[in-house]
Amino acid sequence: MPSLSERLGTWSKLSLSAVCVGIVTVVGLVDYVTGYETFFFIFYLAAVFLAVWFVDVFLGVLISALSVVAWISTNIAAGEHYSSYFIPLWNALIMFAFYLVVVGLLAKLRTLQRELEERVRRRTAALTREIEERLRLQRQLLETSEREQRRISHELHDGLCQHLTGLALASHVLGQKLAAQASPETVAASRLVALVEEAIELTRTLARGLHPMEAQTGLFTDNFQALAASTSKRHHVTCRFEEHQSAPLPDVNVATHLFRITQEAVANAVRHGQAKQINIGLDSADDEIVLTITDDGVGLPENARNSDGMGLRLMAYRAEIIGAAFDIQRLHTRGTRVTCTLPAGGTPAKNHAQKN
């Protein structure tokens, strides 16, 4: 709700001038009713202040002159007698001089205030531009990182995997030849084929981890299933993914950021939390998509939020980019829960991108 000062600032000069004259009139009437013995001229300053502060100095001088005339006139009308005409004239001049001093002080204060407001406005605009530029650079860094990971993923999948596949085929042929010759190296050749095939699978897993999202967001949950499976196998923990209700994501970028948040949370649970069980949950309810990663590790350190680690900051920033609410908390018993809540449809993420 706008303040009285803000509302008055929207009035026209003519309206404010009429209000000032009205205040002088009302104060003059009250001054007349209370009699000339009551010292009432100080209340005319309300109109003077309004004129100087919201219009200009010229109107303040005019209202000051009008206030002097009203004060002297109401006192005479109320029955005050002077021994000579010089006395009311002198009083009027003294009062007018006092009002002029007040006008000067108010004008100076108003000038200082406007200069301060202008400095604050310029500083705020500069900070806004700096924040926007920083956010733009951060987005570019993330986009560059994703693009580079996507390139490496393609090279691993299309280059190294193909090369290893050829090596596995050659090893298999070699094993068949050794077996035909009843060579004792047949077992070693078979072992070599198994190791190469294992290397192929590890390379494919690494490629999927670097660039998990396919063009179709319908494969979104498949990537979570693969992440849970690979985490369980590589780190010897129990990692499960549960989708309580289907939550289609129309934007691949949204899916990618949610998956990266999950990757970071799972990695933290394994490396720092020493977790043995990790649960990844995806639910869609009340027009919201809720992603939760819960573990039974040692729990979030007390100073984790204020640490220099990039993990938590990056997760929070990814959530901010897609317009999601991010929260991480230490559980009362044991472990940590990471929650990312996104309005269904990914609309905030699009709005955020357009805004920046």
N, C-alpha and C positions, 0 to 999 in steps of 0.2 A: 504494500500500500504506500503510495507516494506521500512524502511529508508535506506540511503546510508550505515550507519554503519552496519545494519542488513545484507544488501546484501554483503558487503565486508567480513563479518564474515563467509559467506558460501563459500568463495573462498579457494582454496588450498594454502599451504605455497609457493609452487613453483610459482603459478600465482602472489601471492602478492609480492614475491621477485622480479619477473620480472617487476612488476609495480614500485616498489621502485627504481630499477636500471634505469628504463625509466624516472622517475621523475628527478633523479640525472643527467641523460644525457640531458634532456630538459633544466633544470636550468643551467647546465654547458654551453650549447650552447648560452642561453640568456646572461649568464655572459660574455661569450667571445665577443658577439656582442656589448654589452653595454660598453665594455672596462674595463681595470683594475682600473680605477679611481672610478668606481661605486662600492659601498660597497654592495655585493650581497650574501654573504655567509649565511645570515639568512634564505633565501628561501630554502636552502637544508634541513632545519628542517622538511619540509613537508614529505620528504621521510623517515627521521629518525622517526618521529611520527608514520607514517603508519607501519613501520617495528616493532617498539616496541609494539604498541597497538594491532596489529592484528596478529603478528607472535610471536616473542620472543625477549629477550634482546640480545642474540647472533647476530641475524640478525641486530638489531639496532646498535650494535658496528661495524659490517662490513659496514653497510651503512654510518655510521659516518666517518669511515676511507676512504671510497670511495668518500664521499663528500669533505673531506679535500684534497684528491689528485686531485679531479676535480677542486676545487677552486684554488689551487695553480697552477695547470697546465694551466687553462684557463687564469689566470692573466699573467703568463709567456708568453703564446701564444699570448696574446693581446698586448704584448710589454713592460711589467713591467720589470725593471732591478733592481738588488740587488747588493750592494757593496761587498757582500760575500755570500757564500752558507749557512752560518749559519743563516742568516736572514729569508729566506723562511722556513727553517727547524724549526726555533723557532716559527714563525707564525703558521706553521702547527701543532706544538705541543700544542700551546695555543688554537688554534681552536678545536683540537681533545679533549683536556681536557674539554673545554666548552661543546662540544657535549656529552661527557661522563656524565657530570653533568645532562644535559637534559635527557639523556637516563635513568639515575638513578631515576630522579624525575618522569618520565613517567612510569617507571616500578613500582614504589611505588604507584602511582595513580591507575595504572591498577590493581595492587594487591588489593588495597582498594576497588576498584569498584567491582571486582569479589567477594570479601568477602561480600560486601553489597548485591550484586545480589544473592549470595548463601543464605544469611540470609533471604532476601525477599522471595526467592523461598521456603525455608523451612517453613517460617511463613505462606506463602500463602497455601502451602500444608497442614499445620496443621489446618488453618482456614477452608479449604475446607473439610477436614476430620471431623472437629467439626460440620460444617454446615450439612454435609451429615448424621452424627450421630444424630444430633438434628432433622432433617427431618424424619429420620427413627423412632426415638422415638415418634415423633408427629403422624406419620402414625400408629404406633403400638397402641398409645393411642386412636386414632380414631377408629381403628379396634376393639380394646378391648371394647370401649364404644358401638359400633354398635353391637358387639357380645352379650354383656350383655343386651342391650336393646332388642335384638332379643330373648334372653332366657326369659326375663321377659314378653315380649309380648306373647310368647308361653304359659307360665305358666298362664297368665291372661286369654288367650283365651281357652286353653285346661283344665285349672284347675278351676279357679274362675268362669268363665262363665258356665261351666258344673255344678258346685255346685249351682250357682244361678238359673240355669235352673231347677234343681231338686227341689230347694226351691219354685220356681214359680209353678211347677207342683203340689207339695204338698199343696201349698196355694190354688191353683185352686180347688183341690179335697176337701179341707176343706171348701171352699166357697160353693161348690155344696152340701155338707152335711148340712151346716148351712141353705142354701136356702131350702132344702127339709124339714127341721124342722121349717121353717118360723122364724128363729132366727133373732133378731134385729142386731146381729153381722155380718150379711151377707154383709152389705155395707162395714164394716171395712175390711172384708176378701177380698172383691173385690178391695178395695183400696190398700191392702197389695200386691195383685197380680200385680197391676199396678206399684207400687213402685219397686217391684223386677224386673219386665220387663224393667223398666227405668234404673235400676242399671245394668242389663245385657247389654243394649245398650250403656251405658256410659263406661262399661268395654271394650266392643268391640271397641268403638271409641278410648279409651286409648291404647288398644293393637295395633290398626292400626297406631296410632301416633308414638308408639315406634318402630314399624317395618312395615313401609308402603309398601315396595317394594316386589312384588311377583317375582317368578322365571322368569315369562314372562314380558318383558319390554313393551309388548302391553298394559298392565294394568297401565302404567305410568300415563296417563292422568286421569284415574279413581281416583287415589290417590289425585291428585290435586282437582278434583271435590269434593271428600270427605272432604279434608282439608278446602275448601271454605265453604262447607255446615256446617261443625262442628263449624268453626269460627263464622259464622253468627248466629248460634243457641246459642252457649255458651256465646258470648260476646255482643250479640244484636247489631251487626254492619252489614253492607251490604258488603259481600265479594263475588266476582265473579271470575270465571276462564274462560278464553277464549283461545281457541287454533285456531289461525288464519290459520295455515297450518300444516298438520300432519308431525311430526318430530320423526320418530322411533329412539330409542336409543339402540344400540347393546350391551351395557354394563350395567349390573344392578348396578355396583358401581357408574357409572356416573349418572344414574337416582337417586340413593340414595342421592348422594351429592347435586344434584340440588334440590331435595325435601327438604333436610335439610336446604339449603340456604333459600328456600321459607318459611319454618317453622319459622326460626329465624327472617326473614324480617317481616312476618305477626305478630309474637309475639311482635316485637319492635314497629310496627305501633299501635297495640292495647294498650300495656302497657305504652310506653313512648310517642308515637305520638298522643295518644288520638284520633285516626282516627275514622271516622264514615263510610267511604267507602274505600274499598281496592280492587284493581283490579290486578289479576294475569294473565299475558299474556305469551303465548308460541308461538313462530313463527319460521318458517324455511324458510330462503331466502338467496340467494347468498352463498350457501354451508356453512351456519352458522345456529346454533340453538340459538335463543335469548330468554332469560327468563327475564321478567320484573315484578316487584312488585311495584305498585304505590299506594300511599295513600293520603288522604286529611287532614292529621294530622297537628300538629304544626310545623313540619319540623325538619330536622336534626340540632342538636345544632352546633354552630360554632366550638367548641372544641371537637366534637365527634371523629374525626379521631385521635386525640392525647390523647384521654382518656384511662383509664386503663381497660375499658370494654372489655370483651372477645367476645361479640357478633359479632362486625364488624371484628375483627381479625379472628375469626373462619370461618365466611363466606368467607373472602378473602382467607384464607388458603385452604378451601374446593375447591374454584374455581381454585386455583393454582394446586392442586392435579390432577384435571381432565383436566388441560391445558386450562382453560377458562379465559377470561378477565373479571375482576370484577370492578364494578364502583357503587358508591352511591353518590347521590347529592341531595341537597336541592332545591326544585322547586322555581321559582321566585315568584309565587303567594302564594301557600300553599302546604305543604306536602313534601314527600320524594319519590324518585325513586331509586330502586335498579335494576341494570342491570347485567346480567351474559351472556356473549357471548361465545359460544362453537363452534369450527369448526365441521361441520356435520360429523357424523361417530364416534366421540369420539376418533380419532387417537391420538391426543396429550396426552390424559389421559393415553393411553397405553404406549406411548413413555416415559412419565414422570415416570411411574411406573418402566419401564425397566431401565431407567437411574439411578434411585435411588435404 
